[in-house]
């Protein structure tokens, strides 16, 4: 019974750390998605033009 408060505090801290990790992963995923969207937007027109010219030559 003496260790019950320590177990409760330990489980609360463990849960909070897991939550923080999930938030960090969510931020990383959002940043990666933003980079991918930006690159596709910037290069999309150039790739479309290149494929159209290749298709015309074939």
PDBQT receptor file of N, H, CA, C and O in Angstrom, charges set to zero:
ATOM      1  N   UNK A   1       0.818  -1.185   0.000  1.00  0.00    +0.000 N 
ATOM      2  CA  UNK A   1       0.000   0.000   0.000  1.00  0.00    +0.000 C 
ATOM      3  C   UNK A   1       0.867   1.256   0.000  1.00  0.00    +0.000 C 
ATOM      4  O   UNK A   1       0.426   2.319  -0.438  1.00  0.00    +0.000 OA
ATOM      5  N   UNK A   2       2.121   1.131   0.500  1.00  0.00    +0.000 N 
ATOM      6  H   UNK A   2       2.479   0.268   0.856  1.00  0.00    +0.000 HD
ATOM      7  CA  UNK A   2       2.981   2.312   0.562  1.00  0.00    +0.000 C 
ATOM      8  C   UNK A   2       3.311   2.835  -0.829  1.00  0.00    +0.000 C 
ATOM      9  O   UNK A   2       3.450   4.045  -1.010  1.00  0.00    +0.000 OA
ATOM     10  N   UNK A   3       3.438   1.962  -1.802  1.00  0.00    +0.000 N 
ATOM     11  H   UNK A   3       3.325   0.979  -1.654  1.00  0.00    +0.000 HD
ATOM     12  CA  UNK A   3       3.853   2.363  -3.145  1.00  0.00    +0.000 C 
ATOM     13  C   UNK A   3       2.695   2.787  -4.041  1.00  0.00    +0.000 C 
ATOM     14  O   UNK A   3       2.918   3.144  -5.197  1.00  0.00    +0.000 OA
ATOM     15  N   UNK A   4       1.485   2.755  -3.542  1.00  0.00    +0.000 N 
ATOM     16  H   UNK A   4       1.304   2.465  -2.602  1.00  0.00    +0.000 HD
ATOM     17  CA  UNK A   4       0.328   3.111  -4.354  1.00  0.00    +0.000 C 
ATOM     18  C   UNK A   4       0.401   4.540  -4.896  1.00  0.00    +0.000 C 
ATOM     19  O   UNK A   4       0.151   4.733  -6.086  1.00  0.00    +0.000 OA
ATOM     20  N   UNK A   5       0.732   5.558  -4.082  1.00  0.00    +0.000 N 
ATOM     21  H   UNK A   5       0.935   5.402  -3.116  1.00  0.00    +0.000 HD
ATOM     22  CA  UNK A   5       0.839   6.912  -4.658  1.00  0.00    +0.000 C 
ATOM     23  C   UNK A   5       1.929   6.997  -5.736  1.00  0.00    +0.000 C 
ATOM     24  O   UNK A   5       1.752   7.693  -6.736  1.00  0.00    +0.000 OA
ATOM     25  N   UNK A   6       3.029   6.311  -5.547  1.00  0.00    +0.000 N 
ATOM     26  H   UNK A   6       3.173   5.745  -4.735  1.00  0.00    +0.000 HD
ATOM     27  CA  UNK A   6       4.101   6.323  -6.543  1.00  0.00    +0.000 C 
ATOM     28  C   UNK A   6       3.636   5.670  -7.834  1.00  0.00    +0.000 C 
ATOM     29  O   UNK A   6       3.969   6.144  -8.920  1.00  0.00    +0.000 OA
ATOM     30  N   UNK A   7       2.872   4.590  -7.733  1.00  0.00    +0.000 N 
ATOM     31  H   UNK A   7       2.602   4.204  -6.851  1.00  0.00    +0.000 HD
ATOM     32  CA  UNK A   7       2.353   3.930  -8.935  1.00  0.00    +0.000 C 
ATOM     33  C   UNK A   7       1.366   4.838  -9.671  1.00  0.00    +0.000 C 
ATOM     34  O   UNK A   7       1.376   4.905 -10.900  1.00  0.00    +0.000 OA
ATOM     35  N   UNK A   8       0.530   5.522  -8.930  1.00  0.00    +0.000 N 
ATOM     36  H   UNK A   8       0.521   5.468  -7.932  1.00  0.00    +0.000 HD
ATOM     37  CA  UNK A   8      -0.450   6.420  -9.551  1.00  0.00    +0.000 C 
ATOM     38  C   UNK A   8       0.267   7.564 -10.256  1.00  0.00    +0.000 C 
ATOM     39  O   UNK A   8      -0.055   7.887 -11.400  1.00  0.00    +0.000 OA
ATOM     40  N   UNK A   9       1.240   8.181  -9.581  1.00  0.00    +0.000 N 
ATOM     41  H   UNK A   9       1.502   7.918  -8.652  1.00  0.00    +0.000 HD
ATOM     42  CA  UNK A   9       1.988   9.284 -10.183  1.00  0.00    +0.000 C 
ATOM     43  C   UNK A   9       2.759   8.779 -11.395  1.00  0.00    +0.000 C 
ATOM     44  O   UNK A   9       2.810   9.459 -12.420  1.00  0.00    +0.000 OA
ATOM     45  N   UNK A  10       3.359   7.597 -11.293  1.00  0.00    +0.000 N 
ATOM     46  H   UNK A  10       3.318   7.045 -10.460  1.00  0.00    +0.000 HD
ATOM     47  CA  UNK A  10       4.105   7.019 -12.414  1.00  0.00    +0.000 C 
ATOM     48  C   UNK A  10       3.225   6.775 -13.618  1.00  0.00    +0.000 C 
ATOM     49  O   UNK A  10       3.637   7.033 -14.749  1.00  0.00    +0.000 OA
ATOM     50  N   UNK A  11       2.020   6.282 -13.395  1.00  0.00    +0.000 N 
ATOM     51  H   UNK A  11       1.686   6.072 -12.476  1.00  0.00    +0.000 HD
ATOM     52  CA  UNK A  11       1.129   6.029 -14.527  1.00  0.00    +0.000 C 
ATOM     53  C   UNK A  11       0.647   7.332 -15.163  1.00  0.00    +0.000 C 
ATOM     54  O   UNK A  11       0.462   7.391 -16.379  1.00  0.00    +0.000 OA
ATOM     55  N   UNK A  12       0.444   8.373 -14.361  1.00  0.00    +0.000 N 
ATOM     56  H   UNK A  12       0.594   8.325 -13.373  1.00  0.00    +0.000 HD
ATOM     57  CA  UNK A  12       0.031   9.667 -14.902  1.00  0.00    +0.000 C 
ATOM     58  C   UNK A  12       1.156  10.269 -15.727  1.00  0.00    +0.000 C 
ATOM     59  O   UNK A  12       0.907  10.780 -16.819  1.00  0.00    +0.000 OA
ATOM     60  N   UNK A  13       2.386  10.221 -15.234  1.00  0.00    +0.000 N 
ATOM     61  H   UNK A  13       2.588   9.805 -14.347  1.00  0.00    +0.000 HD
ATOM     62  CA  UNK A  13       3.531  10.760 -15.965  1.00  0.00    +0.000 C 
ATOM     63  C   UNK A  13       3.735   9.970 -17.244  1.00  0.00    +0.000 C 
ATOM     64  O   UNK A  13       4.022  10.553 -18.290  1.00  0.00    +0.000 OA
ATOM     65  N   UNK A  14       3.595   8.669 -17.178  1.00  0.00    +0.000 N 
ATOM     66  H   UNK A  14       3.363   8.196 -16.328  1.00  0.00    +0.000 HD
ATOM     67  CA  UNK A  14       3.759   7.832 -18.367  1.00  0.00    +0.000 C 
ATOM     68  C   UNK A  14       2.721   8.185 -19.426  1.00  0.00    +0.000 C 
ATOM     69  O   UNK A  14       3.049   8.262 -20.610  1.00  0.00    +0.000 OA
ATOM     70  N   UNK A  15       1.488   8.397 -19.020  1.00  0.00    +0.000 N 
ATOM     71  H   UNK A  15       1.221   8.335 -18.058  1.00  0.00    +0.000 HD
ATOM     72  CA  UNK A  15       0.429   8.766 -19.952  1.00  0.00    +0.000 C 
ATOM     73  C   UNK A  15       0.703  10.134 -20.571  1.00  0.00    +0.000 C 
ATOM     74  O   UNK A  15       0.488  10.322 -21.768  1.00  0.00    +0.000 OA
ATOM     75  N   UNK A  16       1.170  11.079 -19.779  1.00  0.00    +0.000 N 
ATOM     76  H   UNK A  16       1.344  10.926 -18.807  1.00  0.00    +0.000 HD
ATOM     77  CA  UNK A  16       1.463  12.409 -20.291  1.00  0.00    +0.000 C 
ATOM     78  C   UNK A  16       2.608  12.355 -21.300  1.00  0.00    +0.000 C 
ATOM     79  O   UNK A  16       2.568  13.063 -22.306  1.00  0.00    +0.000 OA
ATOM     80  N   UNK A  17       3.621  11.537 -21.055  1.00  0.00    +0.000 N 
ATOM     81  H   UNK A  17       3.654  10.962 -20.237  1.00  0.00    +0.000 HD
ATOM     82  CA  UNK A  17       4.734  11.430 -21.992  1.00  0.00    +0.000 C 
ATOM     83  C   UNK A  17       4.275  10.802 -23.297  1.00  0.00    +0.000 C 
ATOM     84  O   UNK A  17       4.707  11.222 -24.371  1.00  0.00    +0.000 OA
ATOM     85  N   UNK A  18       3.411   9.807 -23.218  1.00  0.00    +0.000 N 
ATOM     86  H   UNK A  18       3.060   9.466 -22.346  1.00  0.00    +0.000 HD
ATOM     87  CA  UNK A  18       2.896   9.203 -24.443  1.00  0.00    +0.000 C 
ATOM     88  C   UNK A  18       2.095  10.213 -25.244  1.00  0.00    +0.000 C 
ATOM     89  O   UNK A  18       2.186  10.245 -26.472  1.00  0.00    +0.000 OA
ATOM     90  N   UNK A  19       1.317  11.034 -24.566  1.00  0.00    +0.000 N 
ATOM     91  H   UNK A  19       1.244  11.008 -23.569  1.00  0.00    +0.000 HD
ATOM     92  CA  UNK A  19       0.533  12.063 -25.241  1.00  0.00    +0.000 C 
ATOM     93  C   UNK A  19       1.420  13.087 -25.918  1.00  0.00    +0.000 C 
ATOM     94  O   UNK A  19       1.138  13.519 -27.036  1.00  0.00    +0.000 OA
ATOM     95  N   UNK A  20       2.490  13.477 -25.244  1.00  0.00    +0.000 N 
ATOM     96  H   UNK A  20       2.719  13.126 -24.336  1.00  0.00    +0.000 HD
ATOM     97  CA  UNK A  20       3.420  14.441 -25.839  1.00  0.00    +0.000 C 
ATOM     98  C   UNK A  20       4.092  13.844 -27.060  1.00  0.00    +0.000 C 
ATOM     99  O   UNK A  20       4.289  14.535 -28.059  1.00  0.00    +0.000 OA
ATOM    100  N   UNK A  21       4.442  12.582 -26.994  1.00  0.00    +0.000 N 
ATOM    101  H   UNK A  21       4.282  12.020 -26.182  1.00  0.00    +0.000 HD
ATOM    102  CA  UNK A  21       5.073  11.922 -28.135  1.00  0.00    +0.000 C 
ATOM    103  C   UNK A  21       4.113  11.874 -29.314  1.00  0.00    +0.000 C 
ATOM    104  O   UNK A  21       4.523  12.103 -30.452  1.00  0.00    +0.000 OA
ATOM    105  N   UNK A  22       2.858  11.582 -29.063  1.00  0.00    +0.000 N 
ATOM    106  H   UNK A  22       2.525  11.395 -28.138  1.00  0.00    +0.000 HD
ATOM    107  CA  UNK A  22       1.868  11.535 -30.136  1.00  0.00    +0.000 C 
ATOM    108  C   UNK A  22       1.713  12.909 -30.779  1.00  0.00    +0.000 C 
ATOM    109  O   UNK A  22       1.580  13.015 -31.998  1.00  0.00    +0.000 OA
ATOM    110  N   UNK A  23       1.730  13.952 -29.969  1.00  0.00    +0.000 N 
ATOM    111  H   UNK A  23       1.838  13.867 -28.979  1.00  0.00    +0.000 HD
ATOM    112  CA  UNK A  23       1.619  15.308 -30.505  1.00  0.00    +0.000 C 
ATOM    113  C   UNK A  23       2.836  15.637 -31.355  1.00  0.00    +0.000 C 
ATOM    114  O   UNK A  23       2.707  16.229 -32.427  1.00  0.00    +0.000 OA
ATOM    115  N   UNK A  24       4.015  15.256 -30.884  1.00  0.00    +0.000 N 
ATOM    116  H   UNK A  24       4.120  14.775 -30.013  1.00  0.00    +0.000 HD
ATOM    117  CA  UNK A  24       5.241  15.507 -31.651  1.00  0.00    +0.000 C 
ATOM    118  C   UNK A  24       5.203  14.773 -32.982  1.00  0.00    +0.000 C 
ATOM    119  O   UNK A  24       5.568  15.347 -34.009  1.00  0.00    +0.000 OA
ATOM    120  N   UNK A  25       4.771  13.525 -32.988  1.00  0.00    +0.000 N 
ATOM    121  H   UNK A  25       4.474  13.059 -32.155  1.00  0.00    +0.000 HD
ATOM    122  CA  UNK A  25       4.664  12.776 -34.244  1.00  0.00    +0.000 C 
ATOM    123  C   UNK A  25       3.642  13.425 -35.170  1.00  0.00    +0.000 C 
ATOM    124  O   UNK A  25       3.850  13.481 -36.382  1.00  0.00    +0.000 OA
ATOM    125  N   UNK A  26       2.549  13.912 -34.614  1.00  0.00    +0.000 N 
ATOM    126  H   UNK A  26       2.380  13.866 -33.630  1.00  0.00    +0.000 HD
ATOM    127  CA  UNK A  26       1.541  14.586 -35.422  1.00  0.00    +0.000 C 
ATOM    128  C   UNK A  26       2.090  15.840 -36.084  1.00  0.00    +0.000 C 
ATOM    129  O   UNK A  26       1.798  16.114 -37.248  1.00  0.00    +0.000 OA
ATOM    130  N   UNK A  27       2.888  16.600 -35.339  1.00  0.00    +0.000 N 
ATOM    131  H   UNK A  27       3.125  16.378 -34.393  1.00  0.00    +0.000 HD
ATOM    132  CA  UNK A  27       3.504  17.804 -35.909  1.00  0.00    +0.000 C 
ATOM    133  C   UNK A  27       4.482  17.430 -37.011  1.00  0.00    +0.000 C 
ATOM    134  O   UNK A  27       4.522  18.083 -38.054  1.00  0.00    +0.000 OA
ATOM    135  N   UNK A  28       5.270  16.384 -36.788  1.00  0.00    +0.000 N 
ATOM    136  H   UNK A  28       5.237  15.853 -35.941  1.00  0.00    +0.000 HD
ATOM    137  CA  UNK A  28       6.226  15.944 -37.815  1.00  0.00    +0.000 C 
ATOM    138  C   UNK A  28       5.502  15.508 -39.085  1.00  0.00    +0.000 C 
ATOM    139  O   UNK A  28       5.929  15.850 -40.188  1.00  0.00    +0.000 OA
ATOM    140  N   UNK A  29       4.425  14.766 -38.944  1.00  0.00    +0.000 N 
ATOM    141  H   UNK A  29       4.078  14.487 -38.049  1.00  0.00    +0.000 HD
ATOM    142  CA  UNK A  29       3.657  14.306 -40.107  1.00  0.00    +0.000 C 
ATOM    143  C   UNK A  29       3.064  15.488 -40.853  1.00  0.00    +0.000 C 
ATOM    144  O   UNK A  29       3.060  15.507 -42.084  1.00  0.00    +0.000 OA
ATOM    145  N   UNK A  30       2.564  16.469 -40.123  1.00  0.00    +0.000 N 
ATOM    146  H   UNK A  30       2.567  16.454 -39.123  1.00  0.00    +0.000 HD
ATOM    147  CA  UNK A  30       1.988  17.657 -40.765  1.00  0.00    +0.000 C 
ATOM    148  C   UNK A  30       3.052  18.432 -41.535  1.00  0.00    +0.000 C 
ATOM    149  O   UNK A  30       2.795  18.903 -42.643  1.00  0.00    +0.000 OA
ATOM    150  N   UNK A  31       4.240  18.566 -40.958  1.00  0.00    +0.000 N 
ATOM    151  H   UNK A  31       4.448  18.183 -40.059  1.00  0.00    +0.000 HD
ATOM    152  CA  UNK A  31       5.312  19.283 -41.652  1.00  0.00    +0.000 C 
ATOM    153  C   UNK A  31       5.772  18.528 -42.894  1.00  0.00    +0.000 C 
ATOM    154  O   UNK A  31       6.019  19.141 -43.933  1.00  0.00    +0.000 OA
ATOM    155  N   UNK A  32       5.889  17.220 -42.801  1.00  0.00    +0.000 N 
ATOM    156  H   UNK A  32       5.688  16.722 -41.957  1.00  0.00    +0.000 HD
ATOM    157  CA  UNK A  32       6.286  16.425 -43.964  1.00  0.00    +0.000 C 
ATOM    158  C   UNK A  32       5.236  16.547 -45.064  1.00  0.00    +0.000 C 
ATOM    159  O   UNK A  32       5.576  16.690 -46.238  1.00  0.00    +0.000 OA
ATOM    160  N   UNK A  33       3.966  16.490 -44.685  1.00  0.00    +0.000 N 
ATOM    161  H   UNK A  33       3.690  16.374 -43.731  1.00  0.00    +0.000 HD
ATOM    162  CA  UNK A  33       2.890  16.627 -45.677  1.00  0.00    +0.000 C 
ATOM    163  C   UNK A  33       2.930  18.003 -46.333  1.00  0.00    +0.000 C 
ATOM    164  O   UNK A  33       2.708  18.123 -47.538  1.00  0.00    +0.000 OA
ATOM    165  N   UNK A  34       3.210  19.042 -45.546  1.00  0.00    +0.000 N 
ATOM    166  H   UNK A  34       3.390  18.945 -44.567  1.00  0.00    +0.000 HD
ATOM    167  CA  UNK A  34       3.287  20.393 -46.106  1.00  0.00    +0.000 C 
ATOM    168  C   UNK A  34       4.437  20.504 -47.105  1.00  0.00    +0.000 C 
ATOM    169  O   UNK A  34       4.294  21.141 -48.148  1.00  0.00    +0.000 OA
ATOM    170  N   UNK A  35       5.566  19.892 -46.792  1.00  0.00    +0.000 N 
ATOM    171  H   UNK A  35       5.682  19.374 -45.944  1.00  0.00    +0.000 HD
ATOM    172  CA  UNK A  35       6.717  19.918 -47.710  1.00  0.00    +0.000 C 
ATOM    173  C   UNK A  35       6.384  19.176 -48.997  1.00  0.00    +0.000 C 
ATOM    174  O   UNK A  35       6.701  19.654 -50.086  1.00  0.00    +0.000 OA
ATOM    175  N   UNK A  36       5.752  18.018 -48.883  1.00  0.00    +0.000 N 
ATOM    176  H   UNK A  36       5.494  17.630 -47.998  1.00  0.00    +0.000 HD
ATOM    177  CA  UNK A  36       5.391  17.240 -50.071  1.00  0.00    +0.000 C 
ATOM    178  C   UNK A  36       4.411  18.018 -50.942  1.00  0.00    +0.000 C 
ATOM    179  O   UNK A  36       4.565  18.059 -52.163  1.00  0.00    +0.000 OA
ATOM    180  N   UNK A  37       3.414  18.631 -50.328  1.00  0.00    +0.000 N 
ATOM    181  H   UNK A  37       3.290  18.598 -49.337  1.00  0.00    +0.000 HD
ATOM    182  CA  UNK A  37       2.433  19.406 -51.095  1.00  0.00    +0.000 C 
ATOM    183  C   UNK A  37       3.102  20.579 -51.793  1.00  0.00    +0.000 C 
ATOM    184  O   UNK A  37       2.792  20.880 -52.946  1.00  0.00    +0.000 OA
ATOM    185  N   UNK A  38       4.022  21.243 -51.095  1.00  0.00    +0.000 N 
ATOM    186  H   UNK A  38       4.274  20.999 -50.159  1.00  0.00    +0.000 HD
ATOM    187  CA  UNK A  38       4.727  22.377 -51.696  1.00  0.00    +0.000 C 
ATOM    188  C   UNK A  38       5.569  21.939 -52.883  1.00  0.00    +0.000 C 
ATOM    189  O   UNK A  38       5.551  22.586 -53.930  1.00  0.00    +0.000 OA
ATOM    190  N   UNK A  39       6.302  20.850 -52.731  1.00  0.00    +0.000 N 
ATOM    191  H   UNK A  39       6.317  20.324 -51.881  1.00  0.00    +0.000 HD
ATOM    192  CA  UNK A  39       7.158  20.366 -53.821  1.00  0.00    +0.000 C 
ATOM    193  C   UNK A  39       6.316  19.935 -55.016  1.00  0.00    +0.000 C 
ATOM    194  O   UNK A  39       6.655  20.251 -56.157  1.00  0.00    +0.000 OA
ATOM    195  N   UNK A  40       5.236  19.226 -54.770  1.00  0.00    +0.000 N 
ATOM    196  H   UNK A  40       4.961  18.970 -53.843  1.00  0.00    +0.000 HD
ATOM    197  CA  UNK A  40       4.373  18.778 -55.870  1.00  0.00    +0.000 C 
ATOM    198  C   UNK A  40       3.749  19.975 -56.575  1.00  0.00    +0.000 C 
ATOM    199  O   UNK A  40       3.622  19.975 -57.800  1.00  0.00    +0.000 OA
ATOM    200  N   UNK A  41       3.360  20.992 -55.818  1.00  0.00    +0.000 N 
ATOM    201  H   UNK A  41       3.463  20.993 -54.824  1.00  0.00    +0.000 HD
ATOM    202  CA  UNK A  41       2.769  22.189 -56.423  1.00  0.00    +0.000 C 
ATOM    203  C   UNK A  41       3.785  22.927 -57.286  1.00  0.00    +0.000 C 
ATOM    204  O   UNK A  41       3.467  23.359 -58.394  1.00  0.00    +0.000 OA
ATOM    205  N   UNK A  42       5.005  23.070 -56.782  1.00  0.00    +0.000 N 
ATOM    206  H   UNK A  42       5.264  22.719 -55.882  1.00  0.00    +0.000 HD
ATOM    207  CA  UNK A  42       6.026  23.801 -57.520  1.00  0.00    +0.000 C 
ATOM    208  C   UNK A  42       6.506  23.040 -58.753  1.00  0.00    +0.000 C 
ATOM    209  O   UNK A  42       6.733  23.641 -59.803  1.00  0.00    +0.000 OA
ATOM    210  N   UNK A  43       6.660  21.722 -58.632  1.00  0.00    +0.000 N 
ATOM    211  H   UNK A  43       6.475  21.234 -57.779  1.00  0.00    +0.000 HD
ATOM    212  CA  UNK A  43       7.177  20.941 -59.747  1.00  0.00    +0.000 C 
ATOM    213  C   UNK A  43       6.095  20.369 -60.648  1.00  0.00    +0.000 C 
ATOM    214  O   UNK A  43       6.395  19.869 -61.732  1.00  0.00    +0.000 OA
ATOM    215  N   UNK A  44       4.848  20.434 -60.218  1.00  0.00    +0.000 N 
ATOM    216  H   UNK A  44       4.604  20.840 -59.337  1.00  0.00    +0.000 HD
ATOM    217  CA  UNK A  44       3.749  19.836 -60.972  1.00  0.00    +0.000 C 
ATOM    218  C   UNK A  44       3.616  20.391 -62.375  1.00  0.00    +0.000 C 
ATOM    219  O   UNK A  44       3.464  19.627 -63.328  1.00  0.00    +0.000 OA
ATOM    220  N   UNK A  45       3.669  21.692 -62.518  1.00  0.00    +0.000 N 
ATOM    221  H   UNK A  45       3.793  22.312 -61.744  1.00  0.00    +0.000 HD
ATOM    222  CA  UNK A  45       3.551  22.314 -63.840  1.00  0.00    +0.000 C 
ATOM    223  C   UNK A  45       4.712  21.940 -64.745  1.00  0.00    +0.000 C 
ATOM    224  O   UNK A  45       4.514  21.659 -65.927  1.00  0.00    +0.000 OA
ATOM    225  N   UNK A  46       5.916  21.933 -64.202  1.00  0.00    +0.000 N 
ATOM    226  H   UNK A  46       6.077  22.160 -63.241  1.00  0.00    +0.000 HD
ATOM    227  CA  UNK A  46       7.088  21.566 -65.000  1.00  0.00    +0.000 C 
ATOM    228  C   UNK A  46       7.018  20.108 -65.454  1.00  0.00    +0.000 C 
ATOM    229  O   UNK A  46       7.338  19.794 -66.601  1.00  0.00    +0.000 OA
ATOM    230  N   UNK A  47       6.602  19.231 -64.564  1.00  0.00    +0.000 N 
ATOM    231  H   UNK A  47       6.341  19.486 -63.633  1.00  0.00    +0.000 HD
ATOM    232  CA  UNK A  47       6.493  17.821 -64.933  1.00  0.00    +0.000 C 
ATOM    233  C   UNK A  47       5.413  17.608 -65.982  1.00  0.00    +0.000 C 
ATOM    234  O   UNK A  47       5.589  16.815 -66.907  1.00  0.00    +0.000 OA
ATOM    235  N   UNK A  48       4.311  18.305 -65.842  1.00  0.00    +0.000 N 
ATOM    236  H   UNK A  48       4.168  18.949 -65.090  1.00  0.00    +0.000 HD
ATOM    237  CA  UNK A  48       3.231  18.182 -66.810  1.00  0.00    +0.000 C 
ATOM    238  C   UNK A  48       3.701  18.617 -68.201  1.00  0.00    +0.000 C 
ATOM    239  O   UNK A  48       3.398  17.959 -69.197  1.00  0.00    +0.000 OA
ATOM    240  N   UNK A  49       4.432  19.715 -68.263  1.00  0.00    +0.000 N 
ATOM    241  H   UNK A  49       4.678  20.249 -67.454  1.00  0.00    +0.000 HD
ATOM    242  CA  UNK A  49       4.962  20.199 -69.534  1.00  0.00    +0.000 C 
ATOM    243  C   UNK A  49       5.953  19.201 -70.128  1.00  0.00    +0.000 C 
ATOM    244  O   UNK A  49       5.927  18.935 -71.329  1.00  0.00    +0.000 OA
ATOM    245  N   UNK A  50       6.819  18.655 -69.290  1.00  0.00    +0.000 N 
ATOM    246  H   UNK A  50       6.839  18.872 -68.314  1.00  0.00    +0.000 HD
ATOM    247  CA  UNK A  50       7.811  17.698 -69.754  1.00  0.00    +0.000 C 
ATOM    248  C   UNK A  50       7.137  16.437 -70.309  1.00  0.00    +0.000 C 
ATOM    249  O   UNK A  50       7.507  15.958 -71.381  1.00  0.00    +0.000 OA
ATOM    250  N   UNK A  51       6.158  15.904 -69.587  1.00  0.00    +0.000 N 
ATOM    251  H   UNK A  51       5.857  16.293 -68.716  1.00  0.00    +0.000 HD
ATOM    252  CA  UNK A  51       5.471  14.712 -70.059  1.00  0.00    +0.000 C 
ATOM    253  C   UNK A  51       4.697  14.992 -71.343  1.00  0.00    +0.000 C 
ATOM    254  O   UNK A  51       4.623  14.133 -72.222  1.00  0.00    +0.000 OA
ATOM    255  N   UNK A  52       4.128  16.172 -71.457  1.00  0.00    +0.000 N 
ATOM    256  H   UNK A  52       4.188  16.870 -70.743  1.00  0.00    +0.000 HD
ATOM    257  CA  UNK A  52       3.403  16.536 -72.686  1.00  0.00    +0.000 C 
ATOM    258  C   UNK A  52       4.362  16.594 -73.866  1.00  0.00    +0.000 C 
ATOM    259  O   UNK A  52       4.020  16.140 -74.958  1.00  0.00    +0.000 OA
ATOM    260  N   UNK A  53       5.555  17.145 -73.668  1.00  0.00    +0.000 N 
ATOM    261  H   UNK A  53       5.832  17.514 -72.782  1.00  0.00    +0.000 HD
ATOM    262  CA  UNK A  53       6.515  17.208 -74.769  1.00  0.00    +0.000 C 
ATOM    263  C   UNK A  53       7.020  15.813 -75.152  1.00  0.00    +0.000 C 
ATOM    264  O   UNK A  53       7.225  15.528 -76.332  1.00  0.00    +0.000 OA
ATOM    265  N   UNK A  54       7.217  14.961 -74.171  1.00  0.00    +0.000 N 
ATOM    266  H   UNK A  54       7.051  15.192 -73.213  1.00  0.00    +0.000 HD
ATOM    267  CA  UNK A  54       7.643  13.580 -74.460  1.00  0.00    +0.000 C 
ATOM    268  C   UNK A  54       6.530  12.851 -75.208  1.00  0.00    +0.000 C 
ATOM    269  O   UNK A  54       6.803  12.134 -76.172  1.00  0.00    +0.000 OA
ATOM    270  N   UNK A  55       5.290  13.023 -74.780  1.00  0.00    +0.000 N 
ATOM    271  H   UNK A  55       5.069  13.605 -73.998  1.00  0.00    +0.000 HD
ATOM    272  CA  UNK A  55       4.165  12.379 -75.437  1.00  0.00    +0.000 C 
ATOM    273  C   UNK A  55       4.030  12.863 -76.889  1.00  0.00    +0.000 C 
ATOM    274  O   UNK A  55       3.682  12.083 -77.775  1.00  0.00    +0.000 OA
ATOM    275  N   UNK A  56       4.302  14.134 -77.123  1.00  0.00    +0.000 N 
ATOM    276  H   UNK A  56       4.584  14.768 -76.404  1.00  0.00    +0.000 HD
ATOM    277  CA  UNK A  56       4.223  14.683 -78.467  1.00  0.00    +0.000 C 
ATOM    278  C   UNK A  56       5.310  14.087 -79.374  1.00  0.00    +0.000 C 
ATOM    279  O   UNK A  56       5.060  13.798 -80.544  1.00  0.00    +0.000 OA
ATOM    280  N   UNK A  57       6.504  13.909 -78.828  1.00  0.00    +0.000 N 
ATOM    281  H   UNK A  57       6.708  14.144 -77.878  1.00  0.00    +0.000 HD
ATOM    282  CA  UNK A  57       7.617  13.357 -79.598  1.00  0.00    +0.000 C 
ATOM    283  C   UNK A  57       7.415  11.880 -79.913  1.00  0.00    +0.000 C 
ATOM    284  O   UNK A  57       7.916  11.390 -80.926  1.00  0.00    +0.000 OA
ATOM    285  N   UNK A  58       6.695  11.172 -79.065  1.00  0.00    +0.000 N 
ATOM    286  H   UNK A  58       6.289  11.570 -78.243  1.00  0.00    +0.000 HD
ATOM    287  CA  UNK A  58       6.447   9.751 -79.304  1.00  0.00    +0.000 C 
ATOM    288  C   UNK A  58       5.378   9.637 -80.378  1.00  0.00    +0.000 C 
ATOM    289  O   UNK A  58       4.996   8.528 -80.753  1.00  0.00    +0.000 OA
TER     290      UNK A  58
